[in-house]
C-alpha cells in the first residue's frame, strides 16, 4: 500500500513530525499531485506552493489555475508566484533549468520564513535519483554526485524517494487523480529527458531488478562518501597549520599524501578554487616560489614552506552620508564626484542610458542617503529582475575584474541598495508611469 510505505519512509527518515506544517512544491504534474494526495490522506498539515515560470504561454497559466483549484479542494493555503525565467537565465548566463531551480528554491525559502513552515517537500522519486546519477556521471562528478538525491537536504525533504514513477502512476490511476501533463516531457530537447527516454529503458532491460538494487547501491555510495569525508578531515587536521586567518599546507607533508590532487581539490573547493587551479598548485610545488592562485574570496600563495591559504583583503571601505539634497558635487574617495538633482518628469524629460547616471523615482527615495563601498553579503534587486541577487554574483555575471570591483560603490536608501553605482539601479526604485519627480544621480 503506497500510503503505508509513504508514512513509513517519512517516519524512518525523520523527515518531519505529524504536527509540522509542510510546504508542498506542486507543479500540477503526476508526481506532485500524487504527493499532495498522500499528504491529504495521512492528514499531515500542509500548504501548496506553485511557480509559474512563464515558459509555456497559456499552458503555464492553466497549470497555476489547476493547482490553485486543487488547493481549494483540499482546504489548504495556496501560494503562487510568476517569474520571467528566460530573462533571468539570460542575465545570469545559465540554462533555463538552472534558472528555474534557483528562482523556485529562493522563493520557497522566503515562504518558509514568512509563514513558519517546517520544510518544503518536493516530489522527487527513484527515477529522479537514477536520472540525476547518470546525468552527473556524464558531466563528470565526485562521490556526492553519484548517490543522486538525498531524502533531506537542509529544509528540503523528498518523501517520495522510496517509490518509482510507475508505482506513482499506478496509484494515480487507482485513485483517479487529475493532473497536468507538461507538453515538453515527451521531447528530447533536455539531457534529462534523453536519459529518461533512451538510457533508462536500456538499463532496466539489462537488469530488470534495477529498481530493487538501486537504493542499496545509492546507500553504499553515501556510506563510502561519509568515510572519505572523515579521512579528508583527519588528514587536513594532521597537516594544516593555522596562522590566524591564514592556513599553511607544508610542502613536505603534502608530498607524502596519497591521492593529493583529490584531497587538495576537496579541501579547497569550499574556497572557490577550480580543478585546473589545483593541478597548477601541485605543479608549483616543484617550481620556484611566488605563484599566486585567486578565487572570488581567497588566494593561495606558493611560499618557501608550502601553500599558504588566506582570505582576500577587503577593498578600501568608506561611507558618506547625505542628510539632505546636496547643492554641491560630492567628492568620492576614488577622485570622482557625485552630482544629485531633483527634476520634474515633464514631457521633454530625457531618461539617460549612460552607466554613470541613475534616475530614481523621488517618491521612493528618502534622506539620509548613504554612499559607500560595497560589502560581501550586499544584496539588491537588479532592474528587470523579479528576485534579489548578491552584489558579488551580479559583478561576477558582468565579468567585472577584481581590480575593478574593488572600486565599486553602492547608493543606499533605508538600508536598501538603490544603485550599484555605474552598473545597475534597483528595480524597486525605478521610474514608473506615475512618477512625477526624479532624483538624478550623475558620477563625473
HELIX and SHEET records of a PDB file:
HELIX    1   1 UNK A    2  UNK A   12  1                                  11    
HELIX    2   2 UNK A   30  UNK A   41  1                                  12    
HELIX    3   3 UNK A   58  UNK A   74  1                                  17    
HELIX    4   4 UNK A   85  UNK A   92  1                                   8    
HELIX    5   5 UNK A   96  UNK A  115  1                                  20    
HELIX    6   6 UNK A  126  UNK A  139  1                                  14    
HELIX    7   7 UNK A  143  UNK A  145  5                                   3    
HELIX    8   8 UNK A  165  UNK A  175  1                                  11    
HELIX    9   9 UNK A  191  UNK A  194  1                                   4    
HELIX   10  10 UNK A  195  UNK A  199  3                                   5    
HELIX   11  11 UNK A  200  UNK A  206  1                                   7    
HELIX   12  12 UNK A  210  UNK A  239  1                                  30    
HELIX   13  13 UNK A  251  UNK A  254  1                                   4    
HELIX   14  14 UNK A  260  UNK A  269  1                                  10    
HELIX   15  15 UNK A  275  UNK A  284  1                                  10    
HELIX   16  16 UNK A  362  UNK A  364  5                                   3    
HELIX   17  17 UNK A  391  UNK A  397  1                                   7    
HELIX   18  18 UNK A  402  UNK A  405  1                                   4    
HELIX   19  19 UNK A  427  UNK A  429  5                                   3    
SHEET    1   A 6 UNK A  78  UNK A  82  0                                        
SHEET    2   A 6 UNK A  46  UNK A  52  1                                        
SHEET    3   A 6 UNK A  22  UNK A  25  1                                        
SHEET    4   A 6 UNK A 119  UNK A 121  1                                        
SHEET    5   A 6 UNK A 156  UNK A 157  1                                        
SHEET    6   A 6 UNK A 152  UNK A 153 -1                                        
SHEET    1   B 5 UNK A 240  UNK A 243  0                                        
SHEET    2   B 5 UNK A 246  UNK A 250 -1                                        
SHEET    3   B 5 UNK A 306  UNK A 311 -1                                        
SHEET    4   B 5 UNK A 298  UNK A 303 -1                                        
SHEET    5   B 5 UNK A 292  UNK A 294 -1                                        
SHEET    1   C 5 UNK A 319  UNK A 322  0                                        
SHEET    2   C 5 UNK A 369  UNK A 373 -1                                        
SHEET    3   C 5 UNK A 409  UNK A 413 -1                                        
SHEET    4   C 5 UNK A 416  UNK A 420 -1                                        
SHEET    5   C 5 UNK A 424  UNK A 425 -1                                        
SHEET    1   D 4 UNK A 330  UNK A 331  0                                        
SHEET    2   D 4 UNK A 337  UNK A 344 -1                                        
SHEET    3   D 4 UNK A 437  UNK A 443 -1                                        
SHEET    4   D 4 UNK A 357  UNK A 361 -1                                        
SHEET    1   E 2 UNK A 379  UNK A 380  0                                        
SHEET    2   E 2 UNK A 389  UNK A 390 -1                                        
END                                                                             
